[in-house]
Amino acid sequence: MFYCFLADGFEETEALAPVDILKRAGIPVTTVGVGGELIRGSHDIYVKPDMSIDDLSIDDLISGVILPGGMPGTKNLDANAIVRKAVMYCAEHDKPVCAICAAPSVLGHLGLLNGKRATCFPGFEDELTGAIATGEKTVTDGSFITAKGAGCAIEFGLAIVKAVKGSAEADRVASAMQI
């Protein structure tokens, strides 16, 4: 199961577009609320997550994580011990760790990007401790998938599908969506 963490101030497009794309590819994904039954996005769109972080079990069932950006959503994710534990678990078990916009900073703060190619929203490069910041729209380096921002959210979702199910499935989903 992929977990997409939603904290108050998350960027709606960066969360919901990848979740939609994974579901189209048949990849199980659950939205996890960090801090309440309704999570307020950075553009005042409220989302009811599938589950609360208080109910999350970090074990072999976790197949990857998605961290959307947005402010203060990224800071709220970075401050949450369970989110950080889930990210570390995936990194240690070579499972996809996916972050977009400002959220790759969470990976940088955890020291996970040393020597890795990564990208982020312009201005957050200094937060990607040890990374080779590329400035590209979407970057995959091993099990780490990062993207620049909301305009890259579909490409980001397709990169996750490609990493999990291969290029043919990513191409199928893209074609069905008229991309």
C-alpha positions as a printed NumPy array, in Angstrom:
array([[  0.   ,   0.   ,   0.   ],
       [  1.265,   3.457,  -0.951],
       [  0.559,   6.165,   1.599],
       [  0.067,   9.788,   0.572],
       [  0.393,  12.022,   3.626],
       [ -1.863,  15.072,   3.853],
       [ -1.122,  17.755,   6.426],
       [ -2.787,  21.151,   6.774],
       [ -1.417,  23.401,   4.053],
       [ -0.721,  20.635,   1.51 ],
       [ -0.777,  21.524,  -2.185],
       [ -3.937,  19.884,  -3.467],
       [ -2.816,  19.141,  -7.042],
       [  0.467,  17.635,  -5.871],
       [ -1.404,  15.149,  -3.69 ],
       [ -4.539,  14.311,  -5.625],
       [ -3.137,  14.046,  -9.165],
       [ -0.574,  11.358,  -8.218],
       [ -3.15 ,   9.515,  -6.088],
       [ -5.551,   9.493,  -9.05 ],
       [ -2.849,   8.267, -11.439],
       [ -1.755,   5.447,  -9.123],
       [ -5.37 ,   4.319,  -8.77 ],
       [ -5.762,   4.312, -12.582],
       [ -2.722,   2.012, -12.716],
       [ -4.22 ,  -0.324, -10.107],
       [ -1.649,   0.598,  -7.482],
       [ -3.207,   0.578,  -3.994],
       [ -2.902,   4.017,  -2.406],
       [ -4.371,   5.466,   0.773],
       [ -4.461,   9.096,   1.848],
       [ -3.32 ,   9.576,   5.439],
       [ -4.413,  12.612,   7.43 ],
       [ -1.806,  14.229,   9.616],
       [ -3.848,  16.181,  12.132],
       [ -7.593,  15.77 ,  11.806],
       [-10.587,  14.302,  10.026],
       [-10.586,  17.05 ,   7.385],
       [ -7.297,  18.378,   6.074],
       [ -7.213,  21.899,   4.654],
       [ -5.181,  22.366,   1.499],
       [ -3.105,  25.424,   0.734],
       [ -5.917,  26.724,  -1.504],
       [ -8.697,  26.156,   1.027],
       [ -9.869,  22.848,  -0.451],
       [-10.714,  20.385,   2.302],
       [-10.005,  16.693,   1.848],
       [-11.226,  13.854,   4.025],
       [ -8.331,  11.39 ,   4.152],
       [ -8.9  ,   7.649,   4.001],
       [ -7.3  ,   7.177,   7.414],
       [ -5.688,   9.003,  10.304],
       [ -1.962,   8.838,  10.895],
       [ -2.823,   7.564,  14.376],
       [ -4.061,   4.348,  12.718],
       [ -1.003,   3.879,  10.49 ],
       [  1.097,   0.763,  10.941],
       [  4.548,   0.905,   9.421],
       [  5.319,  -2.638,   8.353],
       [  5.838,  -4.827,   5.313],
       [  2.467,  -3.732,   3.896],
       [  3.805,  -0.247,   3.135],
       [  5.025,  -0.201,  -0.459],
       [  5.886,   3.493,  -0.786],
       [  5.171,   7.03 ,   0.384],
       [  4.126,  10.247,  -1.318],
       [  4.814,  13.63 ,   0.246],
       [  3.003,  16.528,  -1.435],
       [  4.425,  20.006,  -1.029],
       [  2.662,  23.221,  -0.181],
       [  3.089,  25.466,   2.801],
       [  2.806,  24.977,   5.639],
       [  1.983,  21.383,   4.64 ],
       [  5.624,  20.472,   4.046],
       [  6.657,  21.864,   7.423],
       [  3.83 ,  19.941,   9.083],
       [  4.972,  16.702,   7.421],
       [  8.593,  17.341,   8.383],
       [  7.595,  17.909,  12.01 ],
       [  5.646,  14.642,  12.3  ],
       [  7.617,  11.727,  13.766],
       [  5.384,   9.077,  12.157],
       [  5.765,  10.603,   8.683],
       [  9.531,  10.695,   9.146],
       [  9.509,   7.078,  10.382],
       [  7.51 ,   5.955,   7.311],
       [  9.922,   7.765,   4.996],
       [ 12.922,   6.186,   6.721],
       [ 11.321,   2.739,   6.606],
       [ 10.787,   3.01 ,   2.845],
       [ 14.296,   4.361,   2.266],
       [ 15.853,   1.56 ,   4.316],
       [ 13.818,  -1.104,   2.471],
       [ 14.373,   0.328,  -1.046],
       [ 10.7  ,   1.221,  -1.475],
       [  9.647,   4.328,  -3.429],
       [ 10.013,   7.6  ,  -1.537],
       [  8.216,  10.256,  -3.577],
       [  8.215,  13.975,  -2.807],
       [  7.181,  17.013,  -4.816],
       [  7.638,  20.801,  -4.583],
       [  8.975,  21.758,  -1.138],
       [  8.549,  18.233,   0.26 ],
       [ 11.92 ,  16.902,  -0.998],
       [ 13.288,  19.085,   1.823],
       [ 11.956,  16.452,   4.252],
       [ 14.225,  13.906,   2.547],
       [ 17.147,  16.322,   2.684],
       [ 16.627,  16.964,   6.389],
       [ 16.7  ,  13.203,   6.992],
       [ 20.011,  12.915,   5.122],
       [ 18.536,  10.623,   2.47 ],
       [ 19.616,  12.554,  -0.614],
       [ 23.402,  12.405,  -0.216],
       [ 24.815,  11.925,  -3.708],
       [ 21.325,  11.505,  -5.204],
       [ 19.926,  13.497,  -8.098],
       [ 16.791,  15.349,  -7.003],
       [ 14.65 ,  18.338,  -7.797],
       [ 12.335,  20.659,  -5.878],
       [ 10.454,  23.929,  -6.048],
       [ 12.95 ,  26.712,  -6.889],
       [ 14.374,  28.214,  -3.702],
       [ 14.389,  24.974,  -1.697],
       [ 17.607,  23.571,  -3.174],
       [ 19.592,  24.38 ,  -0.012],
       [ 17.214,  22.109,   1.931],
       [ 18.199,  19.083,  -0.184],
       [ 21.25 ,  18.341,   1.945],
       [ 23.856,  16.427,  -0.052],
       [ 21.729,  16.153,  -3.191],
       [ 22.664,  16.979,  -6.754],
       [ 19.867,  19.467,  -7.465],
       [ 19.025,  19.167, -11.163],
       [ 16.238,  21.695, -11.673],
       [ 14.461,  19.137, -13.875],
       [ 10.68 ,  18.736, -13.684],
       [ 10.804,  15.166, -12.356],
       [ 13.804,  13.109, -11.265],
       [ 14.065,   9.419, -10.414],
       [ 17.247,   8.241,  -8.688],
       [ 16.977,   4.725,  -7.346],
       [ 13.909,   4.552,  -5.12 ],
       [ 13.684,   8.362,  -4.798],
       [ 11.272,  10.239,  -7.059],
       [ 11.143,  14.031,  -6.765],
       [  9.368,  16.752,  -8.734],
       [  9.344,  20.561,  -8.92 ],
       [  5.752,  21.555,  -8.255],
       [  2.044,  21.452,  -9.064],
       [  2.583,  21.794, -12.813],
       [  4.591,  18.561, -12.723],
       [  2.107,  16.557, -10.637],
       [  0.869,  14.372, -13.508],
       [  4.406,  13.677, -14.711],
       [  5.33 ,  12.898, -11.092],
       [  2.448,  10.427, -10.78 ],
       [  3.444,   8.738, -14.034],
       [  7.054,   8.468, -12.818],
       [  5.781,   6.622,  -9.748],
       [  3.738,   4.253, -11.937],
       [  6.789,   3.665, -14.142],
       [  8.911,   2.819, -11.084],
       [  6.316,   0.412,  -9.702],
       [  4.757,  -1.186, -12.8  ],
       [  7.073,  -0.249, -15.678],
       [  7.032,   2.019, -18.706],
       [  4.269,   0.167, -20.543],
       [  1.783,   0.75 , -17.711],
       [  2.822,   4.394, -17.34 ],
       [  2.359,   4.847, -21.106],
       [ -1.053,   3.13 , -20.955],
       [ -2.273,   5.427, -18.182],
       [ -0.887,   8.508, -19.95 ],
       [ -2.588,   7.524, -23.202],
       [ -5.922,   6.862, -21.463],
       [ -5.678,  10.319, -19.88 ],
       [ -4.87 ,  11.936, -23.261],
       [ -1.421,  13.065, -22.129]])
